[in-house]
Amino acid sequence: MSDDLKTLDEVSVAPPSKEIGPPPLFKRMIAFGMDFILIVLLLQLLAHFMPNFWDAHTQEEFQNLLQQAMHLPKDEQMDSEEMALFIQQSDLSPETYEMLMAMVVWA
C-alpha cells in the first residue's frame, strides 16, 4: 500500500508532448492588426478628451490648430518636418504647446 502512495516530490511531471513554437504568420498578422486598431482608437480618444483638462482658451486654440492642419495637403500632413514647421509658425501659446507635447509623450 505504501508503494501506491507517492509524495508530490516523487511524482514526475511529464513534459508536454507537443513542442511549442511561434504562431503562424496569419495569426501574427491578425494580432498585429488588432493591436494597431486598438492603438489608433486610444490615440483618437486621447486627442478627443485630453484638451478638456486645459482652460477654454487652450481648447479653442487647439481646435483652430486642428482645423488649419486639416486644410494642409495630405503629403504635408504626413511629413513630420512640415508639421513641425507648421506648429512652429502657428504661434501657439505655451499652454497649447504644453498640451501638444503631453499628447506626444503620452501617445
N, C-alpha and C positions, 0 to 999 in steps of 0.2 A: 504494500500500500504506500509506503514511503517513496517507492520508486516512481509512482504515478504523479506525485505532487512535486512540483518544481517551483522554486522561487523566481521572481522576476529577473534576477541576475542570471539564472541558469537558462532561461528561455531565450533562444536565439531568434533574432528578428531577421527574417529572410529579406534580402534586398529586392526591390521591385524587379519583376522580370522584364519589364519594358523600359528601355533606355529613353530618358527624356532628352529631347533635342529642341532646337528652335522651331517655333511655329512656321507653318508655310507662309510664303510670301503674300499670298492673297489675304490671309488673316492679319498679317502685319500691316498691309496697306489699309484694310478696313479700320484697324485700331488707330492708325495714323490719321485717317480721315475723321474719325470720331473725335480724336483729341484736337484736331485743327478746328473743327466746328465748335467745340466747347471753348477753346481759347478765343476764337473770334467773338462768340457770344459774350464771354466775360469781358472782353475789351470794349464791346459796344455798351454793356451795362455800366462799366466804369466811366466811359465818356459821357453817358447819359446822366448818371447820378452824382458823380464827383463834383461838378460845378455847384451843386446845391449846398456844399459845405462852405462856400465863399459868399461874399456880400453880393448885392444885386448889381452893382457896377461891374464887378468882375464877371458875373454871369452874362451880362449884356455884351461886354467886350468879347468874351469867348464865343458867344453866338455870332457876333458880327465877323469874327475871325473865321469861323467855320463857313459862313455864307460866302465870304470872299474867297476862301480856299476852294469851295465847290465850283467857282467860276473860272478857276485856273484850268488850262488844258490838261488832259489826262497824263501826258508824258511828264509834265512839270509836277503833278501831284505825286507821281511815283519816284521822282528824283529827289533824294534826300538833301542834296546840296541846294537845289532850287527851293525846296520847302524851308530849309534853314534860312536862306536869304529872304524868302517871303516873310517869315516870322520876324526876322531882324528888322525888315523895312516896315513892318506893320506898327511899330512904335507902341508896344504893349506896356501896360502898367506893370509895376513889379509884382503885384498880386496875381495878375493873369499869367505872367511868365512863370511865377512860382507854381501855379496850378498846372500849367503845361508840363513843367519839369517833374512834378509829383506824378502826373499821369504816365510819363515816360518811365520813371523809376519803378512805379508800382506795376506797370504792364510788363 
